[in-house]
């Protein structure tokens, strides 16, 4: 990340977001972009810890909910309580459920109903939208 603005993530201006994020992170988190499949270093992350929002640091997913989906994006079957919100996404001639950070509203990815037990959900996240904090 570039210089961290002093403004709360919930009220940052576009200029503050651009200075806080890399251009690639900005495209995903603020412009609803998608990273190329298979490019995230978080795909191989297997250590105990927490995946957090790259925009504001909000804890999103625990390592224990991550699974290998074979899609090319980090996938989880359950977010932390209150960490994410969803909206209907009607882009690209389809209807999907978009997932965004509950704190800063940054675009994280989409959720699908083809995941494993116990939830049956697959939170298909952009690695660029997240950071990983290893457990101590």
N, C-alpha and C positions, 0 to 999 in steps of 0.2 A: 504494500500500500504506500501511497505517496504521503504527503503531510496530512496529519489528522486534523480536520477542522474542529473548532471549539464548539460549534453548534451541535445540539442534540440531533441524532440521526433522524428523528421524526420530523424535524423542521429544517433540514439542510436545503440550501438552494442548489440548483443544478450545477453552478460553478463549484460549490463546496463538494458535491458528489464527485465531480470530475477530478478534483484535486485529491480526494481521499481514495479513489480506486484506480487500478490500472485501466487502460482503454478497453481491454478484453472484459474485465470485471464490470465496467460501466455498461458495456453493450449487453451483457447478460442480466445483471441486476436491475438496471434502470430502463433498458430498452427492450426487455423481454426476449433477448437473444438466446441462442443455444450453442454450446460448444460442440465441436466435432466429436462424434462417438470415439471412444477409446483413447482420448488424449489426456484425460485427467490423471494426475499422480495419485489422487485419492482412491482410484479404483483398487490399487494394491495395498491400501492402508489397512492393516490388520491389528495394530496395537490397541490396547485398552485406551479409551479416551472419549472425547466429545467432539462432534462436528458442529462448528459455529458459523453464523452468518458472516460472510466476508465484508458486508456493509456496515454492520453495527456490533458484531460480537455476540449476538443473542445465541445461546446454546440451542441447537436444533434437534440433533439425533445422537444417541449413544451408540458406541461401536457394536454393542450386542444386538442391535436391531438391523445392522447392515447385512446384506446377503449378495451372493453372486447371481445376478439376474441374466447375464449374458447379453445385455443390451448395449454395453459400452459406456454406461453412465453409473456413478455410484447409486446404489439402490438400498432402500430401507423399508421395513414393514411397519414402522411406527415412529412418529415424531415424539419429542418430549411434550408434556402437557402444556398447552397454551403457546407453543413455540411458533406454529405456522397457522396460516389461514388459507382458505381456498376461494377461488372465484371461477366462474364459467369462462372458458377461453374458446371463442368461436373463430379463431384465426386459421389460416391454411385449409379452408373448406372442410373443417371438421369441428366437432364439439369435444373439448377435453376439460379436465379440471386442473386449473393452474394452482400451484402452490407458491405462496410468498411468505416472507418473514413477517411474523405478527408485529414486530417492533418497528422496522424501517420500511416495510412493504416491498422490499427487494424481491424480484422474481428469482425463484429457486429452481423450478422445473414443473413437473406434472405428476399427478397421482393416478394410478390405474388400478382396476380391481382384479388383477391377475397375479397377485403376490402370494407368498407362502402363509401358512398358519403362523401365528394365531389370528391375524387381522384379515388376511386375504388381499392386502393392499401392497402396491409397489410404488413407493415414493421415488420417482426417477429424477435425480437431482443433478444439476450442473456442478461439477467440481469447482469451477471458477467462482461460483457463488458462495463457496464455503471455505473455511479453514479447519484445521484439525489441531486440537489441543490434547496431547497425550496425558494419560492419568499419571499422577506422581507416585 
